[in-house]
Amino acid sequence: MVDVDDRLAAAAFRRLVEHLRMRTDAQNVDLMGLAGFCRNCLGDWLSEESEGALDRATAREFVYGMPQAQWKTMHQAEATPEQLARMDASLALNERLRAERKDR
């Protein structure tokens, strides 16, 4: 496995965040359904990795570029039953893959 310098990884993370800020049309429910993570996940991971330096709301605000509630008001559409079903299936896949990884 290739090791990537933390500075490069941080720069790539910032580019991902900027891309997600630009692509407000990419709904979190669709990201969850396709890739098993969304803006909330990125914020939560950032908060968790900060070891208490950033609470979830602050970390999510960094990812969204504004308070999450404001972003939801401006950009979030009502999820369809199909989107929710894809998201649920994707979350189940995440759990299965995590369990398989632990078993190795």
C-alpha positions in Angstrom: 0.0 0.0 0.0 1.3 3.5 -0.9 1.6 5.9 2.0 0.6 9.5 1.2 2.0 12.5 3.0 -0.5 14.1 5.5 -0.1 17.5 3.8 -1.2 16.0 0.4 -4.0 14.1 2.0 -5.3 17.2 3.8 -5.1 19.2 0.5 -7.1 16.4 -1.2 -9.7 16.5 1.6 -10.1 20.3 1.3 -10.6 19.9 -2.5 -13.3 17.2 -1.8 -15.0 19.5 0.6 -14.9 22.4 -1.9 -16.3 20.2 -4.6 -19.2 19.1 -2.4 -19.9 22.8 -1.5 -20.0 23.6 -5.2 -22.2 20.6 -6.0 -25.3 21.4 -4.0 -27.3 19.4 -6.5 -25.7 16.2 -5.1 -28.1 15.4 -2.4 -26.7 13.6 0.8 -29.3 10.8 0.4 -27.9 10.2 -3.1 -24.3 10.2 -1.9 -25.2 7.8 0.8 -27.0 5.5 -1.7 -24.1 5.4 -4.1 -21.0 5.6 -1.9 -22.2 5.0 1.6 -21.1 8.4 3.0 -22.2 12.0 2.7 -21.4 15.5 3.9 -22.6 14.6 7.4 -20.2 11.6 7.5 -17.3 13.8 6.5 -18.1 16.3 9.2 -18.6 13.5 11.8 -15.3 11.9 10.8 -13.5 15.2 11.1 -15.0 15.7 14.6 -14.1 12.2 15.7 -10.5 12.6 14.5 -10.1 15.9 16.3 -10.3 14.1 19.6 -12.7 16.7 21.0 -11.3 19.8 19.4 -14.3 20.1 17.0 -17.8 19.2 17.9 -20.0 17.7 15.2 -21.9 20.9 14.5 -18.7 22.8 14.0 -17.1 20.1 11.8 -20.3 19.8 9.7 -20.3 23.6 9.3 -16.8 23.4 7.9 -17.9 20.7 5.4 -21.1 22.5 4.4 -19.5 26.0 4.3 -22.4 27.2 6.5 -24.5 25.9 9.3 -26.1 22.5 8.3 -29.6 23.8 9.0 -29.0 26.7 6.6 -27.7 24.4 3.9 -30.7 22.1 4.3 -33.1 25.0 3.9 -31.3 26.2 0.8 -30.5 23.0 -1.0 -32.0 19.8 0.5 -34.9 18.3 -1.4 -37.4 15.8 0.1 -36.0 12.2 -0.3 -38.0 9.8 -2.3 -38.8 6.3 -1.2 -36.4 5.0 -3.8 -33.6 7.2 -2.6 -34.2 6.1 1.0 -34.2 2.4 -0.1 -30.8 2.8 -1.9 -29.4 4.6 1.2 -30.6 1.8 3.5 -29.1 -0.8 1.2 -25.8 1.1 1.1 -25.7 1.5 4.9 -26.2 -2.3 5.2 -23.4 -2.9 2.8 -21.1 -0.6 4.9 -21.9 -2.7 8.0 -21.2 -5.9 6.1 -17.9 -4.7 4.7 -16.8 -3.4 8.2 -17.6 -6.8 9.7 -15.7 -8.6 7.0 -12.7 -6.3 7.5 -12.7 -7.0 11.3 -12.7 -10.7 10.5 -9.4 -10.5 8.6 
